[in-house]
């Protein structure tokens, strides 16, 4: 039996206008942070999202959690049109989506105790107070591997890994269905990363949680994800099962990313794919395929026509003209035109 779709993102866009020279002038342009992104997340799975810094991953996470507003597109969550909700209905649905942030040193209010931080969701949503709230906070602390005696301490009294555990406890407070982990382990030491990842895995099994796991660390994403989407310059370029993506990457950008993963064996020589040039500006991205200025397999059509997602298999999709039947037909037509002219 297939899992139901918990989160569905369709054609979502978010552009940030550049600063105006004056109040009477028009914006000089806009940063196309998220540009026509579509994917779905199944209930109970861990969906990984990878890409270089600045590709739009964190912006996408904030669109999904309604921390910022999308310019266009649709986001359906748990059967609801999430972008159309407002007021009390939005408040009720937002309890089901929580977030674990990248930097545990900045995501916790230094003026609040651990009890106040973890208990804040109960107060905001009016679901528990007094002794009942304190009891629930202590249970959450123990759930993430911390002593309930820490309830009166402040964030500066904890290590980075302990602070992230506090952040996870806060995310669990309202019994969410989806937790967005935005670079949740990137600021931690490697040994602490493994502890946090194991904790997230245990919590997922216990509470049937769904994760959207965002990271630039490909080895971490491989370890935790069921499916993975690869993002480049505001767009998704490939989606596949984790094992299939790492064993058989299709998109040239994915191939380059995976070839850069270090191998802990000095005798093993791995061929590395180097993408020439710099990442184009999201203010003025290239026409057609956004990788066309760096791709080693670039064709004339890549600079003119934006590639559409093609299903390589039932669970592996890629947006690249190398695999597009439409693109192949266009190339054949161009060849015929050149021969007859």
N, C-alpha and C positions, 0 to 999 in steps of 0.2 A: 504494500500500500504506500503510495507516494505521500510525502508530507505536503500540507497545504502551504500556499504562499502567504507569508506573514507581512512582508514589505515588498511593495512594487513601485519602482521609480520609473517614470516614463517621460522622456524628452524634457528633462528638467534643465533650466538655464538660470545662470546668475552672472550678471555683468555689473562691475563696479565702475561708475563713471570717474574719470580723472578730474582733478581739481580744475575749476574754472579760473581764468585769468581775472575775471571781474564778475560781479553779480549780473551783468547784462549780457555776458558772452555765453555761448553754448559750451558744453564740455568738450575738451580736446579729443576725446575718445573714451573708450572703456576697456577695462581689463576683463577679458572673457574667462573668468575663473572656472565656471562650469558651463559647458556648452553642449546641450542636447544629449544628456546622459540618460541611459536606460539600463535597468537590471532588476532582478528580483531576488529576494532572500527567502528561503524555505524555513518553516517553523522547526526549531531545534537544531539547525545547522550553524556552523561558523563560516561566514562569508568573508573572505579576505579581500582587501583592496590595497594594491601596491602601486608605486610609481615614484618618480623623482620628487624631491622637495619643490614645491611651487606648482605642482601639476593640478591642484584643485581638490585633493583628498579631504583636507580639513574643512574646506568650505562646503563640500558635499555633506559631510557629517553634520554640520550646523544647519543645513537646509532640511535634512531629514528630521532633526530634533526640533525644528521650528525656532531655533535661536536666531536665525535670520530668515527673511522672506524670499522665496523664489520669484524670479521675474516671470517665468512661465513653466508649463509642464504639469504633471500630476504625480502625487505621492499617495498611494493607498496603503494604509496600515491597519491590519487586523479587521479588514472589511470596511474601513471608513475612508472617505476622501479627506485625507489629513489636512490638505491645504485649504479646504473650505470650512473647517471647524473654527469656532470662535467661542468666547465666553466660557461658561461652565462646561460645555461639551468638550471643548479643547482641553480644559484643565483635567477633566476625567481621563481623556485619552492620553495625555502627556505623562500620566503616571506610569503608563505601560512602556514608555521609552525613557531610558536613563543613559547617562554618559560617564565614562571614566576618562579623565583628561590626561594629557601628555606629561605635564610637569607637576609632580606631587608637592613640590615646594611652593607652587603658585596657586594651585587649585583649592587649597584649604585656607580659610580665613584665620590668620594668626591671632586674632583677638577673641576667637571662640574656642571653647573646650571641645574635646572629642565628642562628648555627649551632646553638646549643642549643634555640632556640625552634622552628626549622623541623625540627630533628632529633628533637624530643621524640616525635612520633607514631611514628617508627621504633623508639624505645626502648620506648615503652609497649606496642606491638604486636609487638615483637621480630622485626622484619622485616629490619633492617640494623644493623650496628654497626661501629665503628672506621673504617678507611679507606673502606669501602663506603658508610657513612652520610655521611661528609664529602663524598665524590664526588657523592652524590645531592643533598645540600643545595646544593652549588655549582651543579649543573645546574638546580635549582629557582630559585635566585636569578637566573640568567641567563634562565630561562624567563619570569620576570615583569619583565624589563627592568632588573635590578640587577647590579652587578659581583660576581663570585664572591669578590673581595677583601674584600667587606664581611662576610665570615663571622664575623670576630672582633669586630665592633663591637657596641655596645649600642643599644637603641631610641632613647635620647635624642639620638643622633647623627644621626637621620634626620628628614626633614620628614613631614608628615601623609600625603602621597601615597605616599612611600616606605614608611612604616610599613604602609599598607594593602596595598602590594605584598607586603610580608613576610607579612602575614596571609593573603593569597591563596596565596602559596607554601606556607605551612603547611597550608592547606586542600587543596592539590593533592598533598601528600606521599604519601598512601596510595592514590592513583589512584581517587578516589571516582566514583560515578555521579551523585550529586545534591549540589549545593552550595546551601545556604540563605544568601542574601545579605540580612541584616537591616539595612536602612538603610545599606548598605555605602558609599555615596558622600555621604550627607547632611552629614557633618562636614567635607567637603573643599571647597576653592574650585572655582568653576565650571569653570575651565580644567583643573584637575586631575581633576575629575569625568569629563570627556570622555575623558581619557587612561585612567583606570581602566575606564570602560565599554568602550572600544575593546579594552583588554587582555582583559577578560572575554569579549568577543565572539570574539576571536582564539583564546583558550583553548578556548572551547566548540566551535568548528569543528575545532580540532586534535585534541581528546580526546573529542568527542561527549558533552560534559557536559550535564546538565540543571540548570537554575537555578530555584529558587523565589526570586523577587526581590521583597522587601518594601520599600515606600517610601511616604512621604506626598507625594512630588514627582511629580505626575501627568505632567509633561513628560518626566521621565526614564523613567518606566515605559512611556510610549508609545513611546519610542525603542528600548527593549530587548526588549519583551515580545511574544510571539506571542498569548497569551491573558491576560485580566486578570479578577480577581475583586475586587469592591468590598465592603468590610467596614464595618459600622456597629454599634456597641454590642454587640459579641460575636457578630454573625451575618453571614453572607454574604448580600447582597441582590441581586447581579447578577454574572453571568459571561458573557463574550463574547470573540470575537476582538478584538484591539487596535484594528484599523481600524474595525470595526463599532461598538465601544463608544464611540469618540470621535466618530464620524460620526452615530450614532443611539442615544444613551443613553436607556434606558427608565425606570429607577427615578428618582423625584424627587430622591433623595439624590445619585445619580450625576450627574444634570443640574446640580445645584447645585455639586458639586465641579468639574465641567468648566467651568462658567461663570466660576469664580474664577481660572482659569489666565490670567495676564497675557499680553497680545498686544503684541509689540514694534513697535507702530505707533501713534503718538499721534493719528493722524487716523481710526483705526478705532474706532468706538463699538460695544462689545459689551454685549449685555443680560446682566446678572448676576442670577442667582436667589438671593435671600436667604432662608435658613431662619430663621424667627423663633424666639426663645427660646434657651435653653441646652440643651446635650446632657443628657438625663436621667441619673441616677445608675445605674451598673451594679449597684448593690446592690438597687435597686427599679425596674427598667425598666418602661415602660408595658405594659399588657395589649394583646394583639393585635399590630399592627405597631409596631415600636419607634420609627418615625419619626412616628407619628400626632400627637404633641404639637407637631411643627414643620412638618409637611408642608402645602404650600399646596393640595393636592388631597384633603385628608382627607375620608373618608366615614364614616357611622356604623359600618359594618362594620369599618373599620380599627381602631376602638377596642375591638372585641370578639374578632375572629377573627384569628389569626396567618396571614398570607398564605403560600401554598405556592409552590414554584418552578414556573413555567410556561415551557415552551419556546416562545419567540417564533419562532425558527428552529431548525435542527438544532444550531447553535453559539452560540445566544444565549438565555440563561435569565434570568428575573427573578422575584423574590418581591415582588409588588405586586398589590393587589386591582384596580388599573386594567386589568390584562391577564388576570385570572383568570376563566375560564368559570364556575367554581363560584360565585365572588363575584357575578357578573352574575345568575346564577340566583337566588341568595339575595336580591338586591336586588329582582328581579321579584316574588318571593314576598312580600316585605315590602310592596311597593306594592299587591299584590292584597289582602293582609290589611287594609291601611289603607282601601282602597276599600270593602271589604265590611263593615267595622266601623262 
